[in-house]
Amino acid sequence: MSTANNSSRAFDILHPNVKEWVWKQNWLGFRKIQEEAIPIVLEACDDLVISAATAAGKTEAAFVPICSSLAEQPTEGVGVLYISPLKALINDQFYRLESLFNSIDLPLTPWHGDVSESRKKRLRENPSGGLLITPESLEAFIMHRAHHLKRFFSGLRFIVVDEFHEFIGSERGQQLLSLLHRLEFLIRRLVPRIALSATLGDLQMVMNLLRPEGGMSCRLISSEALRQNVRLQLRGYLAHRTDPDAEEGTDKEQIVEDLFRQLRGSSNLAFANSRSDVELFAVALREACERNGCENEFFPHHGNLSKNIREFLEKRLKEGVLPTTAVCTSTLELGIDIGQVTSIAQVGIPPSVSSMRQRLGRSGRRGDPAIIRLYISEKELDIRSHPVDLLRVHLLQTVAMVELMVERWYEPPRPETLHLSTLVQQVLSLLFQYGGIQADQAYNLLCASGPFRAVSPSQFALFLRSLATSELITQTHDGCLVLGLKGERVASHYSFYAAFQTPEEYRLEAEGYSLGTLPILYPITKDDYLIFAGKRWQVQSVDEEKKLIQLRYAYGGKPPHFGGEGQMVHRKIREKMASIYCGDSVPDYLNPMAKALIREGRESYQQLLSQYAPIFSYQGNGYALIWLGDDAVYTLNLIFKHFGINVARAFNVLEFPDLDADEVQLKIRRIREYQMPSPLSLVKGLPSFRRNKHDHFVADELLSQECVAAIINMDDAVEWLRSV
């Protein structure tokens, strides 16, 4: 810490009991963000966003002044509401903050499904102090204890939202904002909101999203600097195949060997991009321990594992007695206290720049350098190789993301969508809470003055009609909306409180054989080309009810290597990739194989694209290399299909079977002569887009509008067509 207590203005204005607690922590002083936050929080006049690296002291920056305020001015009811995306993080923060609340003689109560009923009963009977809760538990509390709410939260002075970046733009985040707005409506006053996050992109947009309905100004405290030195290496691998049709190559064996050699004997987090890869690498590393005659140090961690298995690993990491590496998905990306880990490993392209920075922040505490190693595999080339593999897209995209992280750029929040699935849930929750409500009152509370402000009155009217058609709601003779019989069942089920669901996976079959499952990021339609399990397929049918996609083998060039296209890639990443292809510098953090791969990618780029034109021919097909975000690339894909042009998409490459570059150019010129289709016409009739929990209750017309907001970028797509 950088500021001594005896010279700290922030320390001087704290309550004596909190000062004593601070002294007992043996801190040398407050960190910069804490020094800045304490007077702002004590004023309690504004919302506040605190953006800083993991372990920078954000929690104390919020709760030290909050507890001081509660000690100075005792209040009836719960004084501070803390909301976390994870139960495990709630448990962690409880142990971290309990002594601070004890110092001011106030209780701190965690509230989720694993907390005992006796502890919850004590808080219900005598509400006070701090409440740590998830959005789902808060939803249940508001629905089932409406008569207690005013007394329970009558003295609420602060709301703290942890890991705020995890909520932004998601259905769960929209649920949270709606709950906070409904809570403030109930107690008839605004309560200062404090958002904590380690990685945020457009901070001004984040400040606006903390209270989208307005009413209170927002201030920002941001620590952009990396906390300490960072050691980084990107290791490249070639997927050699003894059998040309084999799905797996020797690259995974090499990655396992390197992970074992580099991570054994210390505590680390090794991130993979899927649960199947987590299990694959965890068992391979366990077997490596057995072969080398040592105790196992490698354990899997993902959301499908039981609570006991996950908590055993978290406890082992936190105790730090035995060397332990968690092979994990994003489950250990957030701020659960797992103690100090030596390094971070990332196998495959990072999900996002923000995610990579968040993961890096888990390493190198207590003054040690933060260490991250990235393991990126590329396919061995032959005469049939796809341009995606020739261009070494996996490696170049990862380098671009690393460079942007060094430049301190992170993905901004996605543009607002209608969040219709969550609006279904909030309407039903509202009717359950109040028993009934007028339609205009529901619109004013949830939309006009609430977080669903993107929904117009006419859209809301159509939305209510679709809920009535689904028998979720009905209307009494005096116009009051009440729950229908089906709505009663839905809202009473234990699963109702969560606004989100695990992304649905579709089963893939070909000629009666199961190929596996695939989570759907974009809608898939009949005759689309699909690349899966190292082979090229064409979609025969999509069965929405059975979540089944029937495929047939598609002949042609060799399909590209797909190594984890999981999230939508931002345009800024693609633009950075283009600059790397056109440059000649080779980053020092690449190992020899990665350096060779980046040179190969650049050579292929210049061979394929004469004069850097975006359209080129290769092995009898035309291709377009597009330096735009995934939303624009997918929009272009739909525009070509709209005009009857056969096209397949892989990363930021569009493939036009049986057309050469000149013919593709001609098709584009003809498209420019016609009126461009509307965004709604592009998505009309797309299957597999009812991805959110309650989408099946929403009218198709409204879902099409939601689809446009979520995946269509018409401006960038049309600009590209006109510029080619």
Summary of the structure (lengths in Angstrom):
residues: 724
radius of gyration: 26.9
end to end distance: 54.6
largest distance: 78.2
contacts: 2382
relative contact order: 0.09
helix: 45%
strand: 19%
